[in-house]
Amino acid sequence: MISSKQSHTAVNTISITNFDLTSLYLLRSEIQTILQTAEQHLSEFNDDSEQAPLLLDSVAMLKQLASVLQLISLHGGSDLAYALSEGMQSLYDKADSGDERLILSLAQGMITLSRYIEFVLLQETVEPSLLLEAINDIHSLIGKAAVTDVGNERFAADNYHYVSVANPAQNFQSVEDLGLNSDLLTTAYRAGLAVVLAADSSSLSDSDLKKTEVMYTACALIANQSKTLFWRAAAAVTQDIRKLLPLNEAKKSLYIFIDQQFQSYLPADDRRFADLVSFACKQNNNWANELKIQLKENQLDQGQLTELKYFLQGPDQKITSTINELIQQEIDAVKNDINELVNHSIPSEGALKSDSFQPIAEKLSSLASTLQILNLQQASQALRDSVKEVSSWLAPSAAELDQLLNRLMVAENAALTLSKSHTPTAQLQQLNNANISIHQLDSAYLDLIKETRQLISDLEHRISDFVDTLPTSKSADSTDNEALQDIPENLKLIAGALRFLQLTDAANTINRLGLTLENSELINSSSRVQSGTEKYSNFAKIADILLATDHQLSSQQLGQPTVKQAVYTANRSLTELFNH
């Protein structure tokens, strides 16, 4: 998703997608290597036309890259990679004459594609139209026709496997805003929802079939009133729902999402909105046909596109990371200078020369100017406030030193936040207290992740050791469950840590597992109700949940996106445990 502010946390989300970001993230380093190599080849050819054979290497690499991007359905990106490949080939064919305009256009295209990959990962959305200008610049120089669409028509050609929804908040209306009876409609929908979630085949009784028809009627009534993408999609996926049964876990999640939106429980920028539209477009009914037409017309306005183009033209991750490192070095130098003066240079009479702190004041002034250029106004002003005070210091008090350190921390946080805002998968912490160091908070988060993973590992080993000693029948001697008695309490601790780490879905799953096990015969030392085989099956489900949770923690620890399959696995195992 993308907001009108450049951050991972969308405030006013203007676009969402169900594109598989994990695939792109895993390919990112290879993509960057290909683009950097092609850029180097282009530079060497520009300096010496005898290096023209290098261009053919880039032609092959870029063509391969285009195929890979097409395979993962990164529309626009694949088109630009193909254009770059064809442009390199054209440059090679007329190597003797050279073409400065084409060289410049190719260089700009490589930068644009690299920035677009970063844009997609950072903002968690796709906007292929941002690449049209770069594609057509190359096409115009090699004699190819201009491209007019690299978005919605491609989504349709891929059978809407991935879609992008512009301005999702404008494409959803709450039931109450429509003046309808939300409680009555919710009850009608949930009657059918209970049927479809429990169905293990498409064969339904007459009573259950009527409930699913009422479920569809509730959605259709709202869709006729609202005419928004969301409710049309809801009507499309509930009409003749019997044909879609049984549902897998991912599809069940979508129908639960619809149920939640009857009461507007979740914001419209939830990624499942895009999943729902994608699923709805694949249906064969009038609602789906109307939805496809509406989706094609669903576009960002020119002002929003212009705002997004600023991102492609602005600093990238490498630049912002370097800036952050330089600023942190300057701040550390100021701290070291202060420490040297205060702790080692103040004479016995308790005061220094009137200009002793002037060099530090000059460094603060220079740093404040740098922050101002980076549009980090609050941090810049904080340091400017200290310049005059520091320049007049003779023997600063502890309170004065603390105030300066707090202002330096504001600058540290600002530079680190700037770097994180251009780093895919980086966690941008929401600070309720400006006097907290983001660096220290990040360290605390990592420590908590490590401790939580260690606790999960301990539980897994204890369960594994217990399962190895299980009897094979109910009549056999029962195994002492004492080692498992504190598992529910430990699961509560894990759930609390997950909430602090903002892994809400995982926290809810672990919490429900803990509540389920509190009075369960699985860890009741006096129980012989289940055989060893039955217990083994249930403990295997618990192990699946713990392993899926550990995977999510591992992804966050390594700064990688979480694979949705881990969440689905945990939820499926928990559901099976409930139903046992």
C-alpha positions as CSV (number, residue, x, y, z in Angstrom):
1,M,0.0,0.0,0.0
2,I,1.1,3.6,-0.4
3,S,0.1,6.7,1.5
4,S,0.5,10.3,0.6
5,K,3.4,10.5,3.1
6,Q,6.6,8.6,2.5
7,S,6.4,6.0,5.2
8,H,5.6,2.4,5.7
9,T,2.5,3.3,7.9
10,A,-0.2,4.5,5.6
11,V,-2.1,7.5,6.9
12,N,-4.1,8.4,3.8
13,T,-3.6,5.3,1.7
14,I,-4.1,6.0,-2.0
15,S,-3.3,2.5,-3.4
16,I,-3.3,-1.1,-2.3
17,T,-2.3,-4.3,-4.1
18,N,-2.2,-8.1,-3.6
19,F,1.0,-8.3,-5.6
20,D,3.5,-10.9,-4.1
21,L,6.1,-8.7,-2.5
22,T,8.0,-11.6,-1.1
23,S,9.0,-12.8,-4.5
24,L,10.3,-9.4,-5.5
25,Y,12.1,-9.0,-2.2
26,L,14.0,-12.3,-2.7
27,L,14.9,-11.2,-6.3
28,R,15.9,-7.7,-5.4
29,S,19.6,-8.3,-4.9
30,E,19.9,-10.1,-8.3
31,I,17.9,-7.4,-10.0
32,Q,20.2,-4.7,-8.6
33,T,23.3,-6.7,-9.7
34,I,22.0,-7.0,-13.3
35,L,21.1,-3.3,-13.5
36,Q,24.5,-2.2,-12.0
37,T,26.3,-4.5,-14.4
38,A,24.4,-3.1,-17.4
39,E,25.0,0.4,-16.2
40,Q,28.7,-0.3,-16.0
41,H,28.7,-1.8,-19.5
42,L,26.9,1.3,-20.8
43,S,29.4,3.6,-19.2
44,E,32.4,1.6,-20.6
45,F,30.9,1.8,-24.1
46,N,30.3,5.5,-23.7
47,D,34.0,6.0,-22.9
48,D,35.3,3.6,-25.5
49,S,33.2,2.3,-28.5
50,E,35.5,-0.7,-28.8
51,Q,33.7,-2.1,-25.7
52,A,30.5,-2.6,-27.8
53,P,30.5,-6.4,-27.2
54,L,29.8,-5.7,-23.6
55,L,26.4,-4.4,-24.6
56,L,25.4,-7.8,-25.9
57,D,26.0,-9.3,-22.4
58,S,23.6,-6.6,-21.1
59,V,21.1,-7.4,-23.8
60,A,20.9,-11.0,-22.6
61,M,20.8,-10.2,-18.9
62,L,18.1,-7.5,-19.3
63,K,16.0,-9.8,-21.5
64,Q,16.3,-12.5,-18.8
65,L,15.3,-10.0,-16.2
66,A,12.3,-8.9,-18.2
67,S,11.2,-12.6,-18.4
68,V,11.5,-13.0,-14.6
69,L,9.6,-9.8,-13.9
70,Q,6.9,-10.9,-16.3
71,L,6.8,-14.3,-14.6
72,I,6.0,-12.7,-11.2
73,S,3.6,-10.2,-12.9
74,L,5.5,-7.0,-12.2
75,H,3.8,-5.2,-15.1
76,G,5.6,-2.1,-16.2
77,G,8.8,-3.3,-14.7
78,S,9.0,-6.2,-17.3
79,D,8.1,-3.7,-20.1
80,L,10.9,-1.4,-19.1
81,A,13.4,-4.2,-18.8
82,Y,12.5,-5.3,-22.3
83,A,12.8,-1.8,-23.6
84,L,16.3,-1.5,-22.0
85,S,17.3,-4.8,-23.6
86,E,16.1,-3.6,-27.1
87,G,17.7,-0.2,-26.5
88,M,21.1,-1.9,-25.8
89,Q,20.7,-4.0,-28.9
90,S,20.0,-0.9,-31.0
91,L,23.0,0.8,-29.5
92,Y,25.2,-2.2,-30.4
93,D,23.9,-2.3,-34.0
94,K,24.9,1.3,-34.6
95,A,28.0,1.3,-32.3
96,D,30.1,3.1,-34.9
97,S,27.9,6.2,-35.0
98,G,26.9,6.2,-31.4
99,D,23.8,7.8,-30.0
100,E,24.2,10.1,-27.0
101,R,20.5,10.6,-26.6
102,L,19.8,6.8,-26.4
103,I,22.7,6.3,-24.0
104,L,21.3,9.0,-21.7
105,S,17.8,7.5,-22.0
106,L,19.0,4.0,-21.2
107,A,21.0,5.2,-18.2
108,Q,17.9,7.0,-16.9
109,G,15.8,4.0,-17.6
110,M,18.0,1.8,-15.5
111,I,17.9,4.2,-12.6
112,T,14.1,4.4,-12.9
113,L,13.7,0.6,-12.9
114,S,15.9,0.3,-9.8
115,R,14.0,3.0,-8.0
116,Y,10.7,1.5,-9.0
117,I,11.7,-1.9,-7.5
118,E,12.5,0.0,-4.2
119,F,9.2,2.0,-4.6
120,V,7.1,-1.2,-4.8
121,L,8.8,-2.8,-1.8
122,L,8.7,0.3,0.3
123,Q,5.1,1.4,-0.4
124,E,3.7,-2.1,-0.8
125,T,1.9,-1.3,-4.0
126,V,2.3,-1.2,-7.7
127,E,1.8,1.7,-10.1
128,P,3.0,0.7,-13.6
129,S,2.0,4.0,-15.2
130,L,5.0,5.6,-13.4
131,L,7.2,3.8,-15.9
132,L,5.4,4.8,-19.1
133,E,7.6,7.8,-19.7
134,A,10.9,5.9,-19.4
135,I,9.6,3.1,-21.6
136,N,8.3,5.4,-24.3
137,D,11.5,7.6,-24.2
138,I,13.5,4.5,-25.2
139,H,10.8,3.3,-27.8
140,S,10.9,6.7,-29.5
141,L,14.6,6.5,-30.0
142,I,14.6,2.9,-31.4
143,G,11.6,3.3,-33.6
144,K,9.0,1.4,-31.6
145,A,5.4,2.4,-31.0
146,A,4.5,4.1,-27.8
147,V,2.9,2.1,-25.0
148,T,-0.3,3.4,-23.6
149,D,-1.1,1.0,-20.8
150,V,1.0,-1.3,-18.6
151,G,-1.5,-1.7,-15.8
152,N,-5.2,-2.7,-15.9
153,E,-5.1,-4.4,-19.3
154,R,-2.2,-6.6,-18.1
155,F,-4.2,-7.4,-14.9
156,A,-7.0,-8.6,-17.1
157,A,-4.6,-10.6,-19.3
158,D,-3.4,-12.4,-16.2
159,N,-6.9,-13.2,-15.2
160,Y,-6.7,-10.7,-12.4
161,H,-4.2,-12.8,-10.4
162,Y,-2.9,-9.5,-9.0
163,V,-4.8,-6.2,-9.0
164,S,-4.2,-2.7,-7.7
165,V,-7.0,-0.6,-6.1
166,A,-6.6,3.1,-6.3
167,N,-8.1,5.2,-3.4
168,P,-9.5,2.3,-1.5
169,A,-11.2,4.5,1.1
170,Q,-13.3,6.0,-1.7
171,N,-14.3,2.5,-2.9
172,F,-15.9,1.5,0.4
173,Q,-19.0,2.7,2.1
174,S,-20.1,1.7,5.6
175,V,-23.5,0.1,5.9
176,E,-24.6,2.7,8.4
177,D,-23.6,5.6,6.0
178,L,-25.9,4.0,3.5
179,G,-28.8,4.2,5.9
180,L,-29.3,0.4,6.1
181,N,-29.9,-1.8,9.1
182,S,-26.4,-3.1,9.7
183,D,-27.4,-5.5,12.5
184,L,-30.1,-7.2,10.4
185,L,-27.8,-7.5,7.3
186,T,-24.9,-8.7,9.5
187,T,-27.1,-11.5,11.0
188,A,-28.2,-12.5,7.5
189,Y,-24.6,-12.6,6.2
190,R,-23.4,-14.6,9.2
191,A,-26.1,-17.2,8.8
192,G,-24.5,-18.1,5.4
193,L,-21.0,-17.5,6.6
194,A,-21.3,-20.2,9.3
195,V,-22.3,-22.6,6.5
196,V,-19.6,-21.9,4.1
197,L,-16.8,-21.9,6.7
198,A,-17.9,-25.4,7.9
199,A,-18.6,-26.9,4.5
200,D,-16.2,-29.7,3.4
201,S,-17.9,-30.1,0.0
202,S,-20.2,-28.3,-2.4
203,S,-23.1,-30.5,-1.3
204,L,-25.5,-28.5,1.0
205,S,-28.8,-29.2,2.5
206,D,-31.8,-27.2,1.4
207,S,-31.7,-25.3,4.7
208,D,-28.0,-24.4,4.4
209,L,-28.4,-23.5,0.7
210,K,-31.1,-21.0,1.7
211,K,-28.7,-19.5,4.3
212,T,-26.1,-18.9,1.6
213,E,-28.7,-17.3,-0.6
214,V,-29.6,-14.9,2.2
215,M,-25.9,-14.2,2.6
216,Y,-25.7,-13.2,-1.0
217,T,-28.9,-11.1,-0.8
218,A,-27.4,-9.1,2.0
219,C,-24.3,-8.3,-0.1
220,A,-26.4,-7.6,-3.2
221,L,-28.7,-5.2,-1.4
222,I,-25.7,-3.1,-0.2
223,A,-24.0,-3.3,-3.6
224,N,-27.1,-1.9,-5.3
225,Q,-27.1,1.0,-2.9
226,S,-23.3,1.6,-2.8
227,K,-21.9,0.8,-6.2
228,T,-18.4,0.7,-4.7
229,L,-15.7,-1.8,-5.6
230,F,-15.9,-3.4,-2.2
231,W,-19.5,-4.3,-2.1
232,R,-19.7,-5.2,-5.8
233,A,-16.8,-7.6,-5.1
234,A,-18.7,-9.0,-2.0
235,A,-21.8,-9.6,-4.1
236,A,-19.7,-11.3,-6.9
237,V,-18.1,-13.8,-4.5
238,T,-21.3,-14.7,-2.6
239,Q,-23.5,-15.3,-5.6
240,D,-23.8,-19.0,-6.3
241,I,-21.2,-19.6,-3.6
242,R,-22.0,-23.3,-3.4
243,K,-19.9,-23.7,-6.6
244,L,-16.9,-22.4,-4.8
245,L,-17.1,-24.8,-1.9
246,P,-15.1,-26.1,0.0
247,L,-13.1,-23.0,0.7
248,N,-9.4,-23.0,1.5
249,E,-7.9,-21.0,4.4
250,A,-7.1,-17.9,2.2
251,K,-10.6,-17.7,0.8
252,K,-12.2,-18.2,4.3
253,S,-10.1,-15.2,5.4
254,L,-11.8,-13.1,2.6
255,Y,-15.3,-14.0,3.7
256,I,-14.5,-13.2,7.3
257,F,-13.1,-9.9,6.1
258,I,-16.4,-9.1,4.4
259,D,-18.2,-10.0,7.6
260,Q,-16.0,-7.6,9.6
261,Q,-16.7,-4.8,7.1
262,F,-20.5,-5.0,7.8
263,Q,-19.6,-3.2,11.0
264,S,-16.6,-1.3,9.5
265,Y,-14.2,-3.0,11.9
266,L,-11.2,-2.7,9.7
267,P,-9.8,0.2,7.5
268,A,-10.5,0.0,3.8
269,D,-6.8,-0.1,3.1
270,D,-6.4,-3.7,4.3
271,R,-4.5,-5.8,1.8
272,R,-7.4,-8.2,1.8
273,F,-9.5,-5.6,-0.1
274,A,-7.2,-6.2,-3.1
275,D,-7.4,-10.0,-2.6
276,L,-11.2,-9.8,-2.5
277,V,-11.3,-7.8,-5.7
278,S,-8.9,-10.2,-7.4
279,F,-11.0,-13.2,-6.4
280,A,-14.2,-11.5,-7.4
281,C,-13.0,-10.6,-10.9
282,K,-12.4,-14.3,-11.6
283,Q,-16.1,-15.1,-11.0
284,N,-18.5,-15.7,-13.8
285,N,-21.5,-13.4,-13.1
286,N,-22.8,-9.9,-13.8
287,W,-21.3,-8.5,-10.6
288,A,-17.9,-9.6,-11.7
289,N,-18.3,-8.1,-15.2
290,E,-19.4,-4.8,-13.7
291,L,-16.5,-5.0,-11.3
292,K,-14.0,-5.4,-14.1
293,I,-15.3,-2.4,-15.9
294,Q,-15.1,-0.3,-12.7
295,L,-11.6,-1.6,-11.9
296,K,-10.4,-0.5,-15.3
297,E,-11.7,3.1,-14.6
298,N,-10.2,3.0,-11.1
299,Q,-7.1,5.2,-11.5
300,L,-5.1,7.7,-9.4
301,D,-5.6,11.3,-10.4
302,Q,-2.8,13.3,-12.0
303,G,-1.9,15.1,-8.8
304,Q,-1.4,11.7,-7.0
305,L,0.7,10.4,-9.9
306,T,2.9,13.5,-9.8
307,E,3.4,13.0,-6.1
308,L,4.5,9.4,-6.6
309,K,6.9,10.5,-9.4
310,Y,8.7,12.6,-6.8
311,F,9.7,9.4,-5.0
312,L,11.3,8.0,-8.1
313,Q,13.3,11.2,-8.5
314,G,14.3,11.5,-4.9
315,P,17.0,9.8,-2.8
316,D,17.2,6.0,-2.7
317,Q,18.1,3.6,0.0
318,K,21.9,3.8,-0.6
319,I,21.9,7.6,-0.4
320,T,19.8,7.8,2.7
321,S,21.8,5.1,4.4
322,T,25.0,6.9,3.7
323,I,23.5,10.2,4.9
324,N,22.4,8.6,8.1
325,E,25.9,7.1,8.7
326,L,27.6,10.5,8.1
327,I,25.1,12.3,10.4
328,Q,25.6,9.7,13.2
329,Q,29.3,10.1,12.9
330,E,29.0,13.9,13.2
331,I,26.8,13.5,16.3
332,D,29.2,11.0,17.9
333,A,32.1,13.4,17.2
334,V,30.2,16.2,19.0
335,K,29.5,13.9,22.0
336,N,33.2,12.9,22.1
337,D,34.3,16.5,22.0
338,I,31.9,17.4,24.9
339,N,33.1,14.5,26.9
340,E,36.8,15.5,26.4
341,L,36.1,19.1,27.4
342,V,33.8,18.4,30.4
343,N,35.6,15.4,31.9
344,H,39.2,16.0,31.0
345,S,39.9,19.6,30.2
346,I,38.0,21.7,32.9
347,P,40.6,23.2,35.2
348,S,40.4,23.0,39.0
349,E,38.8,26.4,39.2
350,G,35.8,24.9,37.4
351,A,35.6,26.9,34.2
352,L,37.1,26.9,30.7
353,K,38.0,29.8,28.4
354,S,35.1,31.7,26.9
355,D,35.6,30.2,23.5
356,S,36.4,26.6,24.5
357,F,33.0,25.3,23.3
358,Q,32.9,27.4,20.1
359,P,34.2,24.5,17.8
360,I,31.3,22.4,19.1
361,A,28.8,25.2,18.5
362,E,30.1,25.4,14.9
363,K,29.7,21.7,14.4
364,L,26.1,21.9,15.7
365,S,25.4,24.8,13.4
366,S,26.8,22.9,10.4
367,L,24.8,19.8,11.4
368,A,21.6,21.9,11.8
369,S,22.1,23.2,8.2
370,T,22.5,19.7,6.9
371,L,19.3,18.6,8.6
372,Q,17.4,21.6,7.2
373,I,18.5,20.8,3.6
374,L,17.1,17.3,4.2
375,N,13.8,18.9,5.3
376,L,14.2,17.6,8.8
377,Q,13.0,20.8,10.3
378,Q,12.3,19.8,13.9
379,A,15.7,18.2,14.3
380,S,17.4,21.2,12.6
381,Q,15.7,23.7,14.9
382,A,16.5,21.6,18.0
383,L,20.2,21.9,17.2
384,R,20.0,25.6,16.3
385,D,18.5,26.2,19.8
386,S,21.6,24.7,21.3
387,V,24.2,26.6,19.2
388,K,24.0,29.9,21.1
389,E,23.8,28.2,24.4
390,V,26.8,26.0,23.8
391,S,29.0,28.8,22.4
392,S,28.6,30.7,25.8
393,W,29.3,27.7,28.0
394,L,32.1,27.9,30.6
395,A,31.2,25.1,33.0
396,P,27.9,23.5,31.8
397,S,25.7,22.0,34.5
398,A,24.4,18.5,34.3
399,A,20.9,19.8,33.3
400,E,22.5,21.7,30.4
401,L,24.4,18.7,29.2
402,D,21.2,16.5,29.4
403,Q,19.3,19.0,27.4
404,L,21.9,19.0,24.6
405,L,22.1,15.2,24.6
406,N,18.3,15.1,24.2
407,R,18.5,17.5,21.3
408,L,21.2,15.4,19.7
409,M,19.0,12.4,20.1
410,V,16.2,14.2,18.2
411,A,18.7,14.6,15.4
412,E,19.8,11.0,15.6
413,N,16.2,9.8,15.4
414,A,15.4,12.0,12.5
415,A,18.4,10.8,10.4
416,L,17.6,7.1,11.3
417,T,13.9,7.6,10.4
418,L,14.9,9.1,7.0
419,S,17.1,6.0,6.3
420,K,14.4,3.6,7.4
421,S,11.8,5.3,5.3
422,H,13.8,4.2,2.2
423,T,14.7,0.7,3.5
424,P,12.2,-2.1,2.5
425,T,10.8,-4.1,5.5
426,A,12.4,-1.7,8.0
427,Q,10.3,-1.2,11.1
428,L,9.3,2.4,11.6
429,Q,8.5,2.7,15.3
430,Q,5.8,5.1,16.4
431,L,7.3,7.2,19.2
432,N,4.9,8.5,21.9
433,N,7.9,10.0,23.7
434,A,10.3,12.2,21.7
435,N,13.0,11.5,24.4
436,I,13.3,7.8,23.4
437,S,16.2,6.7,21.2
438,I,15.1,4.8,18.1
439,H,18.4,3.0,18.0
440,Q,18.0,1.8,21.6
441,L,14.3,0.9,20.9
442,D,15.5,-1.1,17.8
443,S,18.0,-2.9,20.0
444,A,15.3,-3.7,22.6
445,Y,13.0,-5.1,19.8
446,L,15.8,-7.3,18.5
447,D,16.5,-8.6,22.1
448,L,12.8,-9.3,22.6
449,I,12.6,-11.2,19.3
450,K,15.6,-13.3,20.3
451,E,14.2,-14.1,23.7
452,T,10.8,-14.9,22.3
453,R,12.3,-17.3,19.7
454,Q,14.3,-18.9,22.5
455,L,11.2,-19.5,24.5
456,I,9.4,-21.0,21.5
457,S,12.4,-23.2,20.9
458,D,12.3,-24.4,24.5
459,L,8.6,-25.2,24.2
460,E,9.2,-27.1,21.0
461,H,12.0,-29.2,22.6
462,R,9.8,-30.0,25.6
463,I,6.9,-31.1,23.4
464,S,9.2,-33.2,21.3
465,D,10.7,-34.9,24.3
466,F,7.2,-35.6,25.7
467,V,5.9,-37.0,22.4
468,D,8.8,-39.4,22.2
469,T,7.6,-41.0,25.5
470,L,3.9,-41.3,24.6
471,P,2.2,-44.7,24.9
472,T,0.6,-46.2,21.8
473,S,-2.8,-46.9,23.3
474,K,-5.2,-45.7,26.0
475,S,-4.7,-48.8,28.1
476,A,-0.9,-48.3,28.3
477,D,0.6,-46.4,31.2
478,S,0.1,-42.7,30.8
479,T,3.0,-40.4,30.5
480,D,3.7,-37.8,33.1
481,N,2.7,-34.4,31.7
482,E,4.3,-32.3,34.4
483,A,6.8,-30.8,32.0
484,L,3.9,-29.3,30.0
485,Q,1.9,-27.7,32.8
486,D,3.3,-24.2,32.3
487,I,2.9,-24.2,28.5
488,P,-0.3,-22.0,28.6
489,E,1.4,-19.5,30.8
490,N,4.4,-19.4,28.5
491,L,2.2,-19.0,25.5
492,K,0.6,-15.9,27.1
493,L,4.1,-14.4,27.5
494,I,4.8,-15.1,23.9
495,A,1.5,-13.5,22.8
496,G,2.3,-10.4,24.8
497,A,5.7,-10.1,23.2
498,L,4.1,-10.6,19.7
499,R,1.7,-7.7,20.4
500,F,4.6,-5.5,21.4
501,L,6.3,-6.4,18.2
502,Q,3.1,-5.5,16.3
503,L,2.6,-9.1,15.0
504,T,-1.1,-9.0,15.8
505,D,-2.3,-12.0,13.9
506,A,0.4,-14.2,15.4
507,A,-0.4,-12.8,18.9
508,N,-4.1,-13.7,18.5
509,T,-3.3,-17.2,17.3
510,I,-0.9,-17.9,20.2
511,N,-3.2,-16.4,22.8
512,R,-6.1,-18.6,21.6
513,L,-3.8,-21.6,21.6
514,G,-2.9,-20.8,25.2
515,L,-6.6,-20.5,26.3
516,T,-7.4,-23.7,24.5
517,L,-4.6,-25.6,26.3
518,E,-5.4,-24.3,29.8
519,N,-8.0,-26.9,30.6
520,S,-7.1,-29.3,27.8
521,E,-6.6,-33.0,28.4
522,L,-3.5,-32.7,26.3
523,I,-1.5,-31.4,29.2
524,N,-3.6,-32.8,32.0
525,S,-1.3,-35.2,33.8
526,S,-4.2,-37.4,35.0
527,S,-5.8,-37.8,31.6
528,R,-5.8,-41.1,29.6
529,V,-8.7,-40.2,27.3
530,Q,-6.5,-40.0,24.2
531,S,-4.2,-42.6,22.9
532,G,-0.6,-41.8,22.0
533,T,-1.4,-41.6,18.4
534,E,-4.2,-39.1,19.0
535,K,-2.0,-37.0,21.3
536,Y,0.8,-37.1,18.7
537,S,-1.5,-35.7,16.1
538,N,-2.6,-32.8,18.3
539,F,0.9,-32.0,19.5
540,A,1.9,-31.9,15.8
541,K,-0.7,-29.2,15.2
542,I,0.7,-27.2,18.2
543,A,4.2,-27.6,16.8
544,D,3.0,-26.3,13.4
545,I,1.6,-23.1,15.2
546,L,4.9,-22.6,17.1
547,L,7.0,-23.1,14.0
548,A,4.8,-20.7,11.9
549,T,5.1,-18.1,14.7
550,D,8.9,-18.6,14.8
551,H,9.1,-18.1,11.1
552,Q,7.3,-14.7,11.4
553,L,9.7,-13.7,14.1
554,S,12.7,-14.8,12.1
555,S,11.5,-12.7,9.1
556,Q,11.2,-9.6,11.3
557,Q,14.6,-10.3,12.8
558,L,16.2,-10.5,9.4
559,G,14.3,-7.6,8.0
560,Q,12.4,-9.8,5.5
561,P,8.7,-9.8,4.6
562,T,6.6,-12.5,6.2
563,V,5.3,-15.2,3.9
564,K,1.5,-15.4,4.1
565,Q,1.6,-19.2,4.1
566,A,3.1,-19.1,7.6
567,V,0.0,-17.2,8.9
568,Y,-2.4,-19.6,7.0
569,T,-0.6,-22.6,8.4
570,A,-0.9,-21.4,12.0
571,N,-4.6,-20.5,11.6
572,R,-5.4,-23.9,9.9
573,S,-3.6,-25.9,12.6
574,L,-5.4,-23.9,15.4
575,T,-8.8,-24.5,13.7
576,E,-8.1,-28.2,13.4
577,L,-7.1,-28.3,17.1
578,F,-10.4,-26.5,18.0
579,N,-12.5,-29.0,16.0
580,H,-10.8,-32.1,17.4
